[in-house]
């Protein structure tokens, strides 16, 4: 097992391939800018910002996945108002949970009966801090 997002496993085995590509993590600080008349603005450190992660997942029926069911599940995660653990290589990413802020789906392969054969999910996460 490569990792998990909540109950969604990222795995490559003899029956199933569900993994991600283009994994990026963005970290930034919070800065406020105070304008001054006749002088350059001043910056004030406000503290650390929330990290963001994005990646894509290919859901392919030929790789042991039901693309329609999986994409519906990801949509529910994005709209459910919950935060999830993100684990890669047996280690949690970050210090807490992650909110699924968006899921953008494309369906590049649909058969002549309307069955989704391949779905591509672009997933965006934002760090969820509880205290």
N, C-alpha and C positions, 0 to 999 in steps of 0.2 A: 504494500500500500504506500502510495506517494504521500497522501495526506487526506484531510477532510475539511469541508466547510459545513459545520453543523453535522447533519446526518448524511450529507452527500459525500461519498468517498471518491477520491481520485485514485484510480487503480489501473494497472496494466497486468492482465493475467491471460490465461488460455481462453477464457470465455468473454472477457469484457475489456474494452479500452475506454476509459473515461479520464482524460487528463487535460491539462491546460497549456496554453501558449501565450506568448507576449505578456508575461507576468511583470508588472511594474509596481513599485511602491514609492509614494511621494511623502516626504516629511518636510515640514516648514514651521517656522516660528510665527507668532502673531506680533505684528508691529503696527503701531498707530502713528499717523503722521499729523503733526500740529503745524498748521500754516502760521507764518509770521509776516507782518507787513514790512516790506523793505529788506527782508532777509530770507535766507533759505529755510525751508521747513525743518523742524526737528523730528527725529524718530524716537519713539519710546517703545522699549521692549515690553510686550504684554504677556509673554509666556510661550510655552510650546503650543503648536497647533495640533489639530487632529490629523493623523496619518491617513492616507488614501491608498487603496490597492485596486488595480484593474487587471483583468486577464480575459482571455477568450477560451471557450470550451467548444470542441466539435462533438456533437452528438450524432453518431452515425449508426444506422440500423445494421450495417454489415459488421460492426464492431461490438455487437451484443447489447446495444442500447435501444430503448424505445424513445426516439427523439421527441415525439409529441408529449408523452408523459413526463419526460425529464424537463422539457421546456416549460410545461405547465407548473411543475413543482418549483422551478426557479422563479417564475412569475409570482407564485404565492409567497415565496421567501421575500421578494422585493416589496410586496404590498402588505405583508403581515405585521409590520411594526415590531419585529423581534430582532435580537442580536444573536450572533452565532460565533462559536469558536472557529478559528482557522488554524489548522495544524499542518505543517509540512515537515516531512522527515522525522516524525515523532516529536517535534518541538513546536509549541505554540508561537504564532507570529504576533509580535507586540506584547503588551502587558494585559490585555483584556479581550473583550469581544469585538465583533465587527458587524455593522449594520449593512445589509444589502441595499444600497441606495438606488441602484438601477440595474435592469437587465434588458439589453437590446437584442432582439432575436431576428435572425434571418433564416429563411428556408430555401437553400439553393437547390434542393432535390425533393420533388414531390412526384409520386407515381400517378398513373392514369386513373386511380381510384381515390385520389386525394389523400393518400397516406404520406406523411412526412418521412422521408428516407434519411435526410440530413438536416440538422439544425445547427446553426452557429450562434452561441450565446456570448455576448460581450457583457461581462459582469463588473460592476463597480461597487467597492466596499469603502466604508468610512469607519474609522476607529470609534468605538462606543465606550465611553468612560462612565463608570458608575459612581465615582465619588469625587 
